[in-house]
């Protein structure tokens, strides 16, 4: 892992170096491995605190890549909405999840470069499962995942592990769990188990049958 740790002196621009220095001042390290292609989904886990957004934003600026990220459309109202979009935010209408998934997959593949960050828990509070949107989007667009770990125990953000989904839900979730097995949230009691809701799991099983 130490081979992938970023250091300010190694970064090409003043903005990148400044973002990484701020991360380091907060006590955080950033491990980054080059992405496997021009399109993909960045799965960010665990997400249990508002601090996650700040750490993620500084990391995005440090690596110098234009990661987009999804959030509910209610966060994009008014003047703050313009700021959120400037920072790479994409508003999602949760009342039409499958339509939004297809539209986003088309947008992603129409772009020369597009990586979208998603927090599959969907909330900072505890929920008993992950939301399945990241999985449907990756399969629809046929793009890989990069599994981003926010480890508060080590104070390390790891953007290193990648996964090509097989379409076998159980197999894919097992691989994801293996990556995140030692990743500790700021509020561990609020971290969602890495599993899909029963209805989503049943739907994936029917698709493969």
PAZAPA-4460 file (N, C-alpha, C; in steps of 0.05 Angstrom, whole numbers, plus 32768, in hexadecimal, padded with zeros to 4 digits):
% residues 209
    n_x    n_y    n_z   ca_x   ca_y   ca_z    c_x    c_y    c_z   seq   type   mol
   8010   7FE8   8000   8000   8000   8000   8011   8019   8000     1      X     A
   8028   8018   800D   8039   8030   800E   8042   8039   7FF3     2      X     A
   8043   8027   7FDF   804A   802F   7FC4   8037   8043   7FB7     3      X     A
   801E   8043   7FC2   800A   8054   7FB6   8004   806D   7FC7     4      X     A
   8012   8071   7FDD   800E   8089   7FED   8017   80A2   7FDE     5      X     A
   8006   80B6   7FDD   800D   80CF   7FCF   801B   80E2   7FE3     6      X     A
   802E   80F1   7FD8   803C   8105   7FE8   803C   811F   7FD8     7      X     A
   8039   8136   7FE6   8036   814F   7FD8   804B   8155   7FC4     8      X     A
   8064   814E   7FCA   807A   8154   7FB7   8077   8146   7F9D     9      X     A
   8068   812F   7F9C   8066   811F   7F84   804F   8129   7F72    10      X     A
   803F   813C   7F7B   8028   8145   7F6C   802F   815D   7F5A    11      X     A
   8023   815E   7F42   802C   8171   7F2E   8023   818E   7F31    12      X     A
   800C   8193   7F3E   8002   81AE   7F40   8000   81B8   7F5C    13      X     A
   8000   81D2   7F5F   7FFE   81DF   7F79   7FE4   81D7   7F87    14      X     A
   7FCE   81D6   7F78   7FB4   81D0   7F83   7FB4   81B3   7F8F    15      X     A
   7FBF   81A0   7F80   7FC1   8185   7F89   7FD2   8183   7FA3    16      X     A
   7FE9   8190   7FA2   7FFA   818E   7FB9   7FED   819B   7FD2    17      X     A
   7FDF   81B1   7FCE   7FD1   81BF   7FE4   7FBB   81AD   7FF0    18      X     A
   7FAC   81A0   7FDE   7F96   818E   7FE8   7FA1   8177   7FF9    19      X     A
   7FB8   816B   7FEF   7FC3   8155   7FFD   7FD0   815E   8018    20      X     A
   7FDC   8176   8018   7FE7   8181   8031   7FD0   8185   8046    21      X     A
   7FB9   818F   803D   7FA3   8192   804F   7F9A   8177   805A    22      X     A
   7F99   8163   8049   7F92   8148   8053   7FA6   813F   8067    23      X     A
   7FC0   8143   8062   7FD5   813A   8074   7FD3   814A   808E    24      X     A
   7FCC   8164   808D   7FC9   8174   80A6   7FB2   8169   80B7    25      X     A
   7F9E   815E   80AA   7F88   8152   80B8   7F8F   8136   80C3    26      X     A
   7FA7   812D   80BC   7FB1   8113   80C6   7FAB   80FC   80B2    27      X     A
   7FA3   8103   809A   7F9B   80EE   8087   7FB1   80E9   8072    28      X     A
   7FB2   80D0   8069   7FC3   80C8   8052   7FB1   80C0   803B    29      X     A
   7FBC   80C2   8023   7FAC   80BB   800B   7FBD   80A7   7FFB    30      X     A
   7FB1   808F   7FF7   7FBE   807B   7FE5   7FAE   807A   7FCB    31      X     A
   7FBC   807E   7FB5   7FAE   807F   7F9B   7FBC   806F   7F86    32      X     A
   7FAD   805E   7F78   7FB8   804E   7F62   7FAA   8057   7F49    33      X     A
   7FB8   805B   7F32   7FAB   8064   7F1A   7F92   8054   7F13    34      X     A
   7F7E   8061   7F09   7F64   8055   7F03   7F67   8042   7EEB    35      X     A
   7F56   802D   7EEA   7F59   8019   7ED5   7F4E   8021   7EB9    36      X     A
   7F42   8039   7EB7   7F37   8041   7E9D   7F2A   805C   7E9F    37      X     A
   7F1E   8066   7E8A   7F12   8081   7E89   7EF6   8082   7E96    38      X     A
   7EE9   806C   7E9B   7ECE   806C   7EA6   7ECC   8058   7EBD    39      X     A
   7EBC   805F   7ED1   7EB9   804D   7EE7   7EA9   8059   7EFE    40      X     A
   7EA4   8048   7F12   7E96   8050   7F2A   7EA9   804E   7F42    41      X     A
   7EAA   8064   7F51   7EBA   8064   7F6A   7EA8   8060   7F82    42      X     A
   7EAA   8049   7F8E   7E99   8042   7FA5   7EA7   804C   7FBF    43      X     A
   7E9B   805E   7FCD   7EA7   806A   7FE5   7E99   805F   7FFE    44      X     A
   7EA9   8052   800F   7E9E   8045   8027   7EB4   8045   803C    45      X     A
   7EAD   8047   8056   7E92   804C   8060   7E8C   806A   8061    46      X     A
   7E72   8070   8063   7E69   808C   8063   7E58   8090   807B    47      X     A
   7E63   809B   8091   7E54   809E   80AA   7E57   80B9   80B6    48      X     A
   7E64   80CC   80A8   7E6A   80E6   80B3   7E6B   80FC   809E    49      X     A
   7E65   8115   80A5   7E69   812B   8093   7E86   812F   808C    50      X     A
   7E98   8126   809D   7EB5   8128   8097   7EBC   8119   807E    51      X     A
   7EAE   8104   8078   7EB4   80F4   8060   7EB4   8105   8047    52      X     A
   7EA1   8118   8045   7EA0   8129   802D   7EB9   813B   802A    53      X     A
   7EC2   8147   8041   7EDA   8158   8040   7EF2   8147   8038    54      X     A
   7EF6   8130   8045   7F0D   811F   803E   7F0C   8117   8021    55      X     A
   7EF5   810F   8017   7EF2   8107   7FFC   7EF7   811D   7FE8    56      X     A
   7EEE   8135   7FEE   7EF2   814C   7FDD   7F0F   8154   7FDB    57      X     A
   7F1D   8154   7FF2   7F3A   815A   7FF2   7F49   8144   7FE2    58      X     A
   7F41   812B   7FE5   7F4F   8115   7FD6   7F4A   8119   7FB8    59      X     A
   7F32   8120   7FB0   7F2C   8124   7F94   7F3E   813A   7F88    60      X     A
   7F41   8150   7F97   7F52   8166   7F8E   7F6F   815E   7F8E    61      X     A
   7F77   814D   7FA1   7F93   8145   7FA2   7F9B   8133   7F8A    62      X     A
   7F8A   8121   7F82   7F91   810F   7F6C   7F8D   811E   7F51    63      X     A
   7F7E   8134   7F51   7F7C   8145   7F39   7F6A   8139   7F24    64      X     A
   7F57   8127   7F2C   7F45   811B   7F19   7F29   8125   7F1E    65      X     A
   7F19   8129   7F08   7EFE   8134   7F0B   7EEA   811F   7F11    66      X     A
   7EEC   8113   7F29   7ED8   8100   7F32   7EBD   810F   7F35    67      X     A
   7EA8   8103   7F2A   7E8D   810D   7F2F   7E82   80FE   7F47    68      X     A
   7E6D   8107   7F54   7E61   80F9   7F6A   7E43   80FE   7F6B    69      X     A
   7E35   80EA   7F75   7E18   80EB   7F75   7E0E   80F3   7F91    70      X     A
   7DF8   8103   7F91   7DEA   810A   7FA9   7DCD   810F   7FA3    71      X     A
   7DBC   810E   7FB7   7DA0   8112   7FB3   7D9B   812E   7FA9    72      X     A
   7D87   8131   7F98   7D82   814B   7F8B   7D7B   8162   7F9E    73      X     A
   7D71   815C   7FB5   7D69   8171   7FC8   7D81   8180   7FD2    74      X     A
   7D99   8175   7FCF   7DB2   8183   7FD8   7DBB   8198   7FC4    75      X     A
   7DAF   8198   7FAC   7DB8   81A9   7F97   7DA6   81C2   7F93    76      X     A
   7D97   81C9   7FA6   7D85   81DF   7FA4   7D93   81F9   7FAC    77      X     A
   7D8C   820F   7F9E   7D97   8229   7FA6   7DB4   822D   7F9E    78      X     A
   7DC1   8240   7FAB   7DDC   8247   7FA5   7DEF   8230   7FAB    79      X     A
   7DEA   8221   7FC0   7DFC   820B   7FC7   7DFC   81F6   7FB1    80      X     A
   7DE6   81F3   7FA3   7DE5   81E0   7F8D   7DFA   81E6   7F77    81      X     A
   7DFE   8200   7F72   7E12   8207   7F5E   7E2E   81FF   7F67    82      X     A
   7E33   8203   7F81   7E4D   81FB   7F8C   7E51   81DD   7F8B    83      X     A
   7E3C   81CE   7F92   7E3E   81B1   7F91   7E43   81A7   7F75    84      X     A
   7E37   81B3   7F61   7E3C   81AB   7F45   7E58   81B2   7F3C    85      X     A
   7E61   81C9   7F45   7E7D   81D2   7F3E   7E91   81BE   7F4A    86      X     A
   7E8B   81B3   7F61   7E9D   819F   7F6E   7E9A   8183   7F62    87      X     A
   7E88   8180   7F4F   7E85   8166   7F42   7E6C   8157   7F48    88      X     A
   7E59   8163   7F57   7E41   8155   7F5F   7E2D   8151   7F49    89      X     A
   7E1F   813B   7F4A   7E09   8135   7F37   7DF0   8130   7F47    90      X     A
   7DDB   813F   7F42   7DC2   813C   7F51   7DB3   8123   7F47    91      X     A
   7DA9   8113   7F59   7D9B   80FA   7F52   7D7E   80FB   7F5D    92      X     A
   7D6B   80F6   7F4B   7D4F   80F4   7F53   7D4A   80D8   7F5C    93      X     A
   7D47   80D4   7F76   7D44   80B9   7F80   7D28   80AD   7F7C    94      X     A
   7D16   80BD   7F71   7CFB   80B2   7F6B   7CFB   80A2   7F51    95      X     A
   7D10   80A4   7F42   7D12   8094   7F28   7D2E   8088   7F26    96      X     A
   7D35   8075   7F38   7D50   806B   7F39   7D5A   805D   7F1F    97      X     A
   7D49   804C   7F13   7D52   803D   7EFC   7D55   804F   7EE3    98      X     A
   7D43   8062   7EE0   7D46   8075   7ECA   7D5F   8085   7ECD    99      X     A
   7D65   808E   7EE6   7D7D   809D   7EEB   7D96   808D   7EE6   100      X     A
   7D95   8073   7EEC   7DAC   8062   7EE8   7DB2   805F   7ECA   101      X     A
   7D9E   805A   7EBA   7DA2   8058   7E9D   7DAC   8072   7E91   102      X     A
   7DA1   8088   7E9A   7DA9   80A2   7E8F   7DC6   80A8   7E97   103      X     A
   7DCE   80A2   7EB0   7DE9   80A7   7EB9   7DFD   8095   7EAB   104      X     A
   7DF5   807C   7EA6   7E07   806A   7E97   7E0C   8074   7E7B   105      X     A
   7DF8   807F   7E6E   7DFB   808A   7E53   7E0D   80A3   7E54   106      X     A
   7E09   80B4   7E68   7E19   80CC   7E6A   7E36   80C5   7E6F   107      X     A
   7E3B   80B1   7E80   7E56   80A9   7E87   7E65   809F   7E6E   108      X     A
   7E58   808E   7E5E   7E66   8082   7E47   7E69   8096   7E30   109      X     A
   7E58   80AB   7E30   7E5A   80BF   7E1B   7E71   80D3   7E21   110      X     A
   7E7C   80D2   7E39   7E92   80E4   7E41   7EAD   80D6   7E3C   111      X     A
   7EC1   80E6   7E35   7EDB   80DA   7E31   7EE6   80CF   7E4B   112      X     A
   7EE0   80DC   7E61   7EEA   80D4   7E7C   7ED4   80D9   7E90   113      X     A
   7ECB   80C5   7E9F   7EB6   80C9   7EB3   7EB8   80B4   7EC9   114      X     A
   7EC0   80BC   7EE0   7EBF   80AB   7EF8   7EAB   80B8   7F0C   115      X     A
   7E99   80A8   7F16   7E84   80B2   7F28   7E87   80A5   7F43   116      X     A
   7E89   80B6   7F58   7E8B   80AC   7F73   7E6F   80A9   7F80   117      X     A
   7E6B   8092   7F8D   7E51   808C   7F99   7E56   8081   7FB5   118      X     A
   7E46   808A   7FC8   7E46   807E   7FE3   7E2E   806C   7FE4   119      X     A
   7E32   8051   7FE3   7E1B   803F   7FE0   7E09   803D   7FF8   120      X     A
   7E13   8048   800F   7E01   8048   8027   7DEB   805D   8023   121      X     A
   7DF1   8072   8014   7DDC   8086   800F   7DD6   8099   8025   122      X     A
   7DE1   8095   803D   7DDC   80A5   8054   7DF2   80A1   8068   123      X     A
   7DF5   80B5   807A   7E09   80B2   8090   7DFF   80A1   80A7   124      X     A
   7DE5   809E   80A9   7DD9   808E   80BE   7DD9   8070   80B7   125      X     A
   7DD6   805F   80CB   7DD6   8043   80C6   7DBF   803A   80B4   126      X     A
   7DC4   8029   80A2   7DB0   801A   8093   7DB9   7FFE   8090   127      X     A
   7DA7   7FEA   808D   7DAF   7FCE   808E   7DBB   7FC3   8074   128      X     A
   7DBE   7FD4   8060   7DC8   7FCA   8046   7DD2   7FE2   8035   129      X     A
   7DE0   7FDB   8020   7DE8   7FEF   800C   7DD1   7FF4   7FF8   130      X     A
   7DD1   800C   7FED   7DBF   8011   7FD6   7DCD   8005   7FBD   131      X     A
   7DBD   7FFB   7FAB   7DC8   7FEB   7F94   7DCE   7FFC   7F7B   132      X     A
   7DCA   8016   7F7C   7DCE   8026   7F64   7DE9   8024   7F58   133      X     A
   7DFE   8024   7F69   7E1A   8021   7F5F   7E1D   8008   7F4E   134      X     A
   7E11   7FF2   7F58   7E14   7FD8   7F4B   7E06   7FD8   7F30   135      X     A
   7DEC   7FE2   7F2F   7DDE   7FE4   7F16   7DEC   7FF5   7F02   136      X     A
   7DF7   800C   7F0C   7E04   801F   7EF9   7E1D   8012   7EED   137      X     A
   7E2D   8005   7EFE   7E46   7FF9   7EF4   7E40   7FE3   7EDF   138      X     A
   7E2B   7FD3   7EE5   7E24   7FBE   7ED2   7E18   7FCA   7EB8   139      X     A
   7E07   7FDE   7EBB   7DFB   7FEB   7EA3   7E10   7FF7   7E91   140      X     A
   7E24   8005   7E9D   7E38   8013   7E8D   7E50   8000   7E87   141      X     A
   7E51   7FE9   7E94   7E67   7FD6   7E90   7E82   7FE3   7E97   142      X     A
   7E83   7FEE   7EAF   7E9B   7FFC   7EB8   7EA4   7FF0   7ED2   143      X     A
   7EBE   7FF3   7ED9   7EC9   7FE8   7EF2   7EC2   7FF9   7F0A   144      X     A
   7EC6   7FEE   7F21   7EC4   7FFC   7F3A   7EE0   8002   7F45   145      X     A
   7EE4   8019   7F52   7EFB   801D   7F63   7EEF   801F   7F7F   146      X     A
   7EFA   800F   7F92   7EEE   800E   7FAD   7EFE   8020   7FBF   147      X     A
   7EF3   8037   7FC6   7F01   804B   7FD6   7EFA   8047   7FF3   148      X     A
   7F0F   8044   8003   7F0C   803F   8020   7F12   8058   8030   149      X     A
   7F00   8061   8041   7F05   8077   8054   7F0A   806A   806F   150      X     A
   7F23   8066   8075   7F2B   8057   808E   7F33   806B   80A3   151      X     A
   7F21   806F   80B7   7F26   8082   80CC   7F39   8077   80E1   152      X     A
   7F3C   805D   80E2   7F4F   8051   80F6   7F6C   8058   80ED   153      X     A
   7F72   8054   80D4   7F8D   805B   80CA   7F8F   8077   80C0   154      X     A
   7F77   8085   80BE   7F76   80A0   80B2   7F83   809F   8096   155      X     A
   7F78   808D   8086   7F82   8088   806B   7F6B   8085   8058   156      X     A
   7F6C   8094   8042   7F59   8090   802C   7F67   8080   8016   157      X     A
   7F5C   8069   800F   7F68   8057   7FFC   7F58   8056   7FE2   158      X     A
   7F64   805E   7FCD   7F58   805E   7FB2   7F6A   804B   7FA1   159      X     A
   7F68   8032   7FA8   7F7C   801E   7F9E   7F6E   8006   7F91   160      X     A
   7F5A   7FFB   7F9D   7F4E   7FE1   7F95   7F39   7FE5   7F80   161      X     A
   7F3A   7FD4   7F6B   7F27   7FD5   7F55   7F19   7FBA   7F52   162      X     A
   7F02   7FBB   7F46   7EF2   7FA2   7F43   7EE2   7FA4   7F29   163      X     A
   7EE3   7F8F   7F18   7ED1   7F8C   7F01   7EBB   7F7A   7F0B   164      X     A
   7EA2   7F84   7F0A   7E8B   7F74   7F13   7E86   7F5C   7F01   165      X     A
   7E7F   7F46   7F0D   7E79   7F2E   7EFE   7E5B   7F2C   7EF7   166      X     A
   7E4A   7F3A   7F06   7E2D   7F37   7F04   7E22   7F23   7F17   167      X     A
   7E34   7F13   7F24   7E2C   7F01   7F39   7E2D   7F11   7F53   168      X     A
   7E16   7F19   7F5D   7E14   7F2B   7F74   7E23   7F21   7F8C   169      X     A
   7E1F   7F08   7F93   7E2D   7EFD   7FAB   7E4B   7EFE   7FA8   170      X     A
   7E54   7EF6   7F91   7E71   7EF6   7F8C   7E7C   7F12   7F8D   171      X     A
   7E6F   7F25   7F80   7E78   7F41   7F80   7E78   7F4D   7F9B   172      X     A
   7E63   7F48   7FAB   7E62   7F54   7FC6   7E77   7F48   7FD8   173      X     A
   7E7D   7F2E   7FD4   7E92   7F21   7FE4   7EAD   7F2F   7FDE   174      X     A
   7EB2   7F35   7FC5   7ECB   7F42   7FBD   7ECD   7F5E   7FC9   175      X     A
   7EB6   7F6C   7FC9   7EB5   7F87   7FD5   7EBA   7F86   7FF3   176      X     A
   7EAD   7F73   8000   7EB1   7F70   801D   7ECF   7F6B   8024   177      X     A
   7EDC   7F5B   8014   7EF8   7F55   8019   7F09   7F6E   8018   178      X     A
   7F03   7F80   8006   7F13   7F99   8005   7F0E   7FAB   801D   179      X     A
   7EF5   7FAC   8027   7EEE   7FBE   803C   7EEF   7FB1   8058   180      X     A
   7EF9   7F99   805A   7EF7   7F8A   8074   7F05   7F99   808B   181      X     A
   7F1B   7FA8   8086   7F29   7FB5   809B   7F25   7FD3   809B   182      X     A
   7F11   7FDD   808C   7F0C   7FF9   8089   7EFA   8003   80A0   183      X     A
   7F02   8016   80B0   7EF4   801E   80C8   7EE8   803A   80C4   184      X     A
   7ECE   803C   80C8   7EBF   8055   80C6   7EC5   8067   80DE   185      X     A
   7EBF   8081   80DB   7EC1   8093   80F2   7EAC   808B   8107   186      X     A
   7E95   8083   80FE   7E7F   8079   8110   7E78   805D   8107   187      X     A
   7E88   8049   8111   7E85   802E   8107   7E69   8022   810B   188      X     A
   7E5B   802C   811F   7E40   8021   8124   7E2C   8029   810E   189      X     A
   7E33   803D   80FE   7E22   8047   80E9   7E29   803C   80CD   190      X     A
   7E3E   802D   80CB   7E47   8022   80B1   7E34   800C   80A9   191      X     A
   7E29   800D   8090   7E17   7FF9   8087   7E25   7FDF   8080   192      X     A
   7E19   7FC8   8085   7E24   7FAE   807C   7E26   7FAF   805D   193      X     A
   7E3A   7FA1   8053   7E3D   7FA1   8035   7E2C   7F8B   802A   194      X     A
   7E13   7F92   8026   7DFF   7F80   8019   7DEA   7F91   800D   195      X     A
   7DDC   7F86   7FF8   7DC7   7F94   7FEB   7DAD   7F8D   7FF9   196      X     A
   7D99   7F9E   7FF6   7D7E   7F98   8001   7D74   7F7F   7FF4   197      X     A
   7D64   7F70   8003   7D5A   7F56   7FF9   7D4D   7F58   7FDE   198      X     A
   7D3D   7F6D   7FDA   7D2F   7F70   7FC0   7D42   7F75   7FAA   199      X     A
   7D58   7F84   7FAF   7D6C   7F89   7F9A   7D7B   7F70   7F94   200      X     A
   7D82   7F60   7FA9   7D90   7F47   7FA5   7D80   7F34   7F95   201      X     A
   7D65   7F32   7F9B   7D54   7F20   7F8D   7D51   7F28   7F6F   202      X     A
   7D51   7F43   7F6A   7D50   7F4D   7F4F   7D68   7F45   7F3F   203      X     A
   7D80   7F47   7F4B   7D99   7F3F   7F3D   7D99   7F22   7F37   204      X     A
   7D8F   7F12   7F4A   7D8E   7EF5   7F46   7D7C   7EEE   7F2F   205      X     A
   7D65   7EFC   7F2C   7D52   7EF6   7F16   7D5E   7EFD   7EFB   206      X     A
   7D6E   7F13   7EFA   7D7B   7F1C   7EE1   7D8E   7F06   7ED7   207      X     A
   7D9C   7EF9   7EEA   7DB0   7EE5   7EE2   7DA3   7ECB   7EDA   208      X     A
   7D8B   7EC6   7EE4   7D7E   7EAB   7EE0   7D76   7EA7   7EC3   209      X     A
***
